[in-house]
């Protein structure tokens, strides 16, 4: 079973909202966590996730998009074009690519607009830490620390609004520390400067 969730929390505790979603899964289930401002671009998205899981059942998965800071997830498209029909054509073209690219050892973790993981991997990682900013980075690090590889589904393209009208990043708590189920504690340096502005 794969369930797709768009968790949200009015108090900006996105980690808690993600955990509430993942807890609904059966023990052998998989959860796809989406940001609220992304959309799949072809009818094949569920099959692509199923195929990836069949090929690499112990891994966790990221995807590709139009507007994101992570270079290995960003597709070379017009980032100011928010016409969904344009992005559907991009998605249809990329659909032909069956590759899964292992980014586990990359210094940079994927972004979290799309995160596909099994309930077991979620538990192994110590579940999602509470908070908002750097939640995705911490969770990918926790998945890696608990022995799960991270793969990008190269043919799975989602449209991402990503503050397309220049909106500020939402305020919320920084995730700075987390402990995996195997007892490993991960720490990130707390950011003290203003939240970055997306200029693309």
SEKOL-197564 format. One record per residue (C-alpha): x, y, z; residue in three letters; residue number from 1. Coordinates in steps of 0.02 Angstrom, whole numbers, plus 50000, padded with zeros to 5 digits. Layout:
N
((X Y Z) ALA NUM)
...
END
This chain:
200
((50000 50000 50000) UNK 1)
((50058 50176 49956) UNK 2)
((49965 50322 50032) UNK 3)
((49999 50500 49975) UNK 4)
((49984 50637 50106) UNK 5)
((49991 50826 50108) UNK 6)
((50017 50856 50295) UNK 7)
((49995 51030 50366) UNK 8)
((49989 51109 50539) UNK 9)
((49921 51281 50579) UNK 10)
((50053 51298 50716) UNK 11)
((50188 51258 50586) UNK 12)
((50241 51097 50673) UNK 13)
((50258 51006 50508) UNK 14)
((50354 50861 50585) UNK 15)
((50209 50818 50700) UNK 16)
((50088 50826 50553) UNK 17)
((50198 50708 50452) UNK 18)
((50205 50585 50597) UNK 19)
((50015 50588 50615) UNK 20)
((50002 50543 50431) UNK 21)
((50132 50404 50434) UNK 22)
((50053 50328 50589) UNK 23)
((49895 50292 50487) UNK 24)
((49988 50168 50376) UNK 25)
((49986 49980 50402) UNK 26)
((50153 49913 50460) UNK 27)
((50200 49858 50283) UNK 28)
((50138 50020 50203) UNK 29)
((50226 50163 50117) UNK 30)
((50194 50349 50136) UNK 31)
((50224 50487 50009) UNK 32)
((50240 50655 50096) UNK 33)
((50207 50805 49983) UNK 34)
((50225 50992 50013) UNK 35)
((50062 51086 49994) UNK 36)
((50124 51180 49840) UNK 37)
((50172 51035 49724) UNK 38)
((50075 50937 49593) UNK 39)
((50108 50777 49497) UNK 40)
((50117 50808 49310) UNK 41)
((50068 50641 49232) UNK 42)
((49942 50502 49271) UNK 43)
((50089 50382 49293) UNK 44)
((50152 50448 49460) UNK 45)
((50084 50304 49565) UNK 46)
((50153 50173 49447) UNK 47)
((50323 50259 49452) UNK 48)
((50324 50251 49641) UNK 49)
((50269 50068 49640) UNK 50)
((50404 50023 49513) UNK 51)
((50538 50110 49617) UNK 52)
((50485 50018 49774) UNK 53)
((50485 49850 49684) UNK 54)
((50661 49884 49617) UNK 55)
((50733 49949 49782) UNK 56)
((50621 49898 49927) UNK 57)
((50743 49950 50063) UNK 58)
((50774 50126 49994) UNK 59)
((50685 50293 50014) UNK 60)
((50646 50405 49867) UNK 61)
((50653 50587 49808) UNK 62)
((50593 50660 49642) UNK 63)
((50628 50799 49516) UNK 64)
((50550 50972 49502) UNK 65)
((50561 51144 49423) UNK 66)
((50597 51265 49568) UNK 67)
((50715 51201 49703) UNK 68)
((50887 51241 49771) UNK 69)
((50949 51060 49763) UNK 70)
((51040 51047 49596) UNK 71)
((51018 50860 49567) UNK 72)
((50829 50876 49585) UNK 73)
((50808 51029 49475) UNK 74)
((50758 51006 49293) UNK 75)
((50818 51133 49165) UNK 76)
((50654 51223 49130) UNK 77)
((50588 51401 49134) UNK 78)
((50571 51427 49322) UNK 79)
((50457 51579 49298) UNK 80)
((50332 51482 49194) UNK 81)
((50187 51427 49304) UNK 82)
((50076 51363 49164) UNK 83)
((50029 51188 49221) UNK 84)
((50007 51127 49042) UNK 85)
((50191 51173 49011) UNK 86)
((50244 51067 49159) UNK 87)
((50135 50922 49106) UNK 88)
((50233 50917 48943) UNK 89)
((50396 50917 49041) UNK 90)
((50332 50776 49149) UNK 91)
((50278 50674 48997) UNK 92)
((50450 50693 48919) UNK 93)
((50542 50643 49078) UNK 94)
((50427 50494 49103) UNK 95)
((50534 50399 48978) UNK 96)
((50681 50398 49100) UNK 97)
((50673 50240 49210) UNK 98)
((50832 50277 49308) UNK 99)
((50851 50282 49496) UNK 100)
((51002 50385 49549) UNK 101)
((51082 50350 49718) UNK 102)
((51117 50514 49810) UNK 103)
((51145 50437 49982) UNK 104)
((51325 50492 49993) UNK 105)
((51300 50665 49919) UNK 106)
((51352 50804 50036) UNK 107)
((51188 50890 50000) UNK 108)
((51027 50803 50047) UNK 109)
((50874 50811 49934) UNK 110)
((50737 50938 49965) UNK 111)
((50578 50879 50048) UNK 112)
((50440 50929 49926) UNK 113)
((50420 50742 49893) UNK 114)
((50476 50607 50015) UNK 115)
((50431 50424 49987) UNK 116)
((50474 50301 50126) UNK 117)
((50410 50142 50206) UNK 118)
((50334 50144 50378) UNK 119)
((50482 50038 50434) UNK 120)
((50606 50168 50370) UNK 121)
((50506 50305 50459) UNK 122)
((50517 50207 50622) UNK 123)
((50703 50168 50595) UNK 124)
((50737 50354 50573) UNK 125)
((50656 50391 50740) UNK 126)
((50501 50463 50652) UNK 127)
((50500 50644 50594) UNK 128)
((50574 50771 50714) UNK 129)
((50455 50907 50770) UNK 130)
((50472 51079 50691) UNK 131)
((50474 51152 50516) UNK 132)
((50637 51220 50444) UNK 133)
((50771 51091 50399) UNK 134)
((50646 50954 50438) UNK 135)
((50678 50875 50268) UNK 136)
((50867 50885 50284) UNK 137)
((50863 50807 50457) UNK 138)
((50745 50669 50402) UNK 139)
((50852 50621 50252) UNK 140)
((51005 50617 50366) UNK 141)
((50911 50510 50491) UNK 142)
((50855 50389 50355) UNK 143)
((51035 50375 50295) UNK 144)
((51101 50353 50474) UNK 145)
((50977 50211 50500) UNK 146)
((51041 50116 50348) UNK 147)
((50922 50168 50210) UNK 148)
((50985 50225 50040) UNK 149)
((50912 50381 49960) UNK 150)
((50870 50371 49775) UNK 151)
((50801 50501 49654) UNK 152)
((50666 50439 49535) UNK 153)
((50734 50529 49381) UNK 154)
((50576 50513 49277) UNK 155)
((50457 50575 49412) UNK 156)
((50430 50763 49389) UNK 157)
((50320 50871 49499) UNK 158)
((50272 51052 49470) UNK 159)
((50324 51160 49619) UNK 160)
((50252 51334 49648) UNK 161)
((50390 51371 49777) UNK 162)
((50346 51551 49817) UNK 163)
((50317 51592 49634) UNK 164)
((50243 51763 49679) UNK 165)
((50387 51808 49795) UNK 166)
((50300 51757 49956) UNK 167)
((50411 51750 50112) UNK 168)
((50456 51582 50187) UNK 169)
((50337 51532 50325) UNK 170)
((50395 51562 50502) UNK 171)
((50423 51408 50608) UNK 172)
((50540 51316 50724) UNK 173)
((50710 51257 50663) UNK 174)
((50748 51071 50678) UNK 175)
((50920 51064 50757) UNK 176)
((50932 50892 50839) UNK 177)
((50857 50720 50814) UNK 178)
((50889 50542 50875) UNK 179)
((50862 50389 50765) UNK 180)
((50786 50227 50828) UNK 181)
((50961 50150 50842) UNK 182)
((51013 50289 50962) UNK 183)
((51117 50395 50846) UNK 184)
((51097 50582 50880) UNK 185)
((51108 50703 50734) UNK 186)
((51136 50889 50755) UNK 187)
((51124 51037 50637) UNK 188)
((51185 51212 50674) UNK 189)
((51040 51325 50717) UNK 190)
((51016 51467 50593) UNK 191)
((51017 51640 50669) UNK 192)
((51006 51748 50514) UNK 193)
((50847 51795 50425) UNK 194)
((50765 51658 50323) UNK 195)
((50831 51654 50144) UNK 196)
((50734 51731 50001) UNK 197)
((50707 51627 49844) UNK 198)
((50767 51736 49701) UNK 199)
((50742 51620 49553) UNK 200)
END
